Amino acid sequence: MVDDTTEQLTPEQLTPRVIDSLYTEAMLLADEARSYFEDSARAARSSLDPLTRVGFSCESLKVTTRLMHVVAWLLTQRAAAAGEIAAAPRRSSARRLGRAADSDEVLVARFPQGAQDLIASSRDLYSRVKRLQDGAVRDPPPSPARALISRLERSL
């Protein structure tokens, strides 16, 4: 589910529709991951060596953690947009996207393709939401009108 539509969004464009779309994507991916890691991966997991099997379990937790961080952040954004909670102050660490552990690329390469795809999808979604969050806390660009007023004030 690679979708780069969120890469260029500004905080003003983080509309309820975008939030709902990302939320739906996250929940579908979470359900797909749960189904895969709980059911479909049993046969594949049993064929892995013991160390890789432990890594496989760790990566399934990382996928879940990434997705739950995304869901929590999106629900917070939805609540703030609806006025259910106060918006977090600029530059505040409150209500930030939780940190997700990186995957071990060498280890992931040993996993079945289905697991690799889910891991990649969760990382992609997390990074897109992280870019949205990082864009939301950036200082706004300086106003050309304020710059002009400032120049006029200095010249008088």
C-alpha positions as CSV (number, residue, x, y, z in Angstrom):
1,M,0.0,0.0,0.0
2,V,2.6,2.6,-1.0
3,D,0.9,5.9,-1.4
4,D,3.0,9.1,-1.5
5,T,0.0,11.5,-1.6
6,T,0.7,12.6,2.0
7,E,4.3,13.6,1.3
8,Q,3.5,17.1,0.1
9,L,0.7,18.0,2.5
10,T,1.0,21.0,4.8
11,P,-0.6,21.2,8.2
12,E,-3.5,23.1,6.7
13,Q,-4.2,20.3,4.3
14,L,-4.4,17.7,7.1
15,T,-8.1,17.7,6.7
16,P,-10.6,15.3,8.4
17,R,-10.8,13.5,5.0
18,V,-7.0,12.9,4.9
19,I,-7.0,11.8,8.5
20,D,-9.9,9.4,7.9
21,S,-8.2,8.0,4.8
22,L,-5.0,7.3,6.6
23,Y,-6.9,5.9,9.6
24,T,-8.7,3.5,7.3
25,E,-5.4,2.5,5.7
26,A,-3.8,1.9,9.1
27,M,-6.8,-0.2,10.4
28,L,-6.9,-2.3,7.2
29,L,-3.1,-2.9,7.4
30,A,-3.4,-3.7,11.1
31,D,-6.1,-6.3,10.4
32,E,-4.0,-7.7,7.5
33,A,-1.0,-7.9,9.8
34,R,-2.9,-9.6,12.6
35,S,-4.4,-12.1,10.2
36,Y,-1.0,-12.9,8.7
37,F,1.1,-13.1,11.8
38,E,-1.6,-15.0,13.7
39,D,-2.7,-17.5,11.1
40,S,-1.0,-17.4,7.7
41,A,2.6,-17.3,8.9
42,R,2.5,-20.4,11.1
43,A,3.9,-22.8,8.4
44,A,6.5,-20.3,7.3
45,R,7.5,-19.5,10.9
46,S,8.0,-23.2,11.7
47,S,10.5,-23.5,8.8
48,L,12.7,-20.8,10.1
49,D,15.8,-21.4,12.3
50,P,15.3,-20.6,16.0
51,L,17.1,-17.3,15.9
52,T,15.2,-16.1,12.8
53,R,11.9,-17.2,14.4
54,V,12.6,-15.0,17.4
55,G,13.4,-12.1,15.0
56,F,10.2,-12.9,13.1
57,S,8.2,-12.5,16.4
58,C,10.0,-9.3,17.2
59,E,9.3,-7.9,13.8
60,S,5.6,-8.7,14.1
61,L,5.5,-6.7,17.3
62,K,7.3,-3.8,15.6
63,V,4.7,-3.8,12.8
64,T,1.9,-3.7,15.4
65,T,3.7,-1.0,17.4
66,R,4.2,1.2,14.2
67,L,0.5,0.8,13.3
68,M,-0.8,1.6,16.8
69,H,1.4,4.7,17.0
70,V,-0.1,5.8,13.7
71,V,-3.7,5.1,14.8
72,A,-3.2,6.9,18.1
73,W,-1.7,9.9,16.4
74,L,-4.5,10.0,13.8
75,L,-7.2,9.7,16.5
76,T,-5.6,12.5,18.4
77,Q,-5.6,14.7,15.3
78,R,-9.2,13.8,14.6
79,A,-10.2,14.8,18.2
80,A,-8.3,18.1,18.0
81,A,-9.8,19.0,14.7
82,A,-13.3,18.2,16.1
83,G,-12.6,20.4,19.1
84,E,-12.9,17.4,21.5
85,I,-9.5,18.2,22.9
86,A,-7.3,21.3,22.8
87,A,-4.7,21.4,20.1
88,A,-1.2,20.8,21.4
89,P,1.0,23.9,21.6
90,R,3.4,24.4,18.8
91,R,6.7,22.5,19.2
92,S,5.2,20.6,22.1
93,S,6.3,17.0,22.5
94,A,2.8,16.2,23.8
95,R,0.7,14.2,21.3
96,R,3.6,13.4,19.1
97,L,3.8,10.2,17.0
98,G,5.4,7.6,19.2
99,R,8.9,6.3,18.2
100,A,8.9,3.1,16.3
101,A,11.9,0.8,16.4
102,D,13.7,0.2,13.1
103,S,13.7,-3.2,11.4
104,D,16.8,-5.2,10.9
105,E,17.1,-5.3,7.1
106,V,19.3,-8.4,7.0
107,L,17.0,-10.3,9.2
108,V,13.9,-9.2,7.4
109,A,15.4,-10.4,4.1
110,R,15.2,-14.0,5.5
111,F,11.4,-13.8,6.1
112,P,8.7,-15.0,3.8
113,Q,7.6,-12.4,1.2
114,G,4.3,-11.8,2.9
115,A,6.0,-10.7,6.1
116,Q,8.4,-8.6,4.2
117,D,5.5,-6.8,2.4
118,L,3.7,-6.1,5.7
119,I,6.8,-4.8,7.3
120,A,7.5,-2.5,4.3
121,S,3.9,-1.3,4.3
122,S,3.9,-0.5,8.0
123,R,7.2,1.4,7.6
124,D,5.9,3.3,4.6
125,L,2.7,4.3,6.4
126,Y,4.6,5.3,9.6
127,S,7.1,7.4,7.6
128,R,4.3,9.2,5.7
129,V,2.5,10.1,8.9
130,K,5.8,11.1,10.5
131,R,6.4,13.6,7.6
132,L,2.9,15.0,8.2
133,Q,3.6,15.4,11.9
134,D,7.0,17.0,11.2
135,G,5.4,19.4,8.8
136,A,2.8,20.3,11.4
137,V,5.4,21.5,13.9
138,R,7.6,23.4,11.5
139,D,7.6,27.2,11.9
140,P,5.5,28.9,9.3
141,P,7.4,30.6,6.5
142,P,7.9,34.3,7.2
143,S,5.1,36.5,5.9
144,P,6.0,38.7,3.0
145,A,3.7,41.4,4.3
146,R,5.4,41.4,7.8
147,A,8.8,41.6,6.1
148,L,7.6,44.6,4.1
149,I,6.1,46.3,7.3
150,S,9.4,45.6,9.1
151,R,11.4,47.2,6.3
152,L,9.1,50.3,6.3
153,E,9.4,50.6,10.1
154,R,13.2,50.5,9.9
155,S,13.4,53.1,7.1
156,L,11.2,55.6,9.1
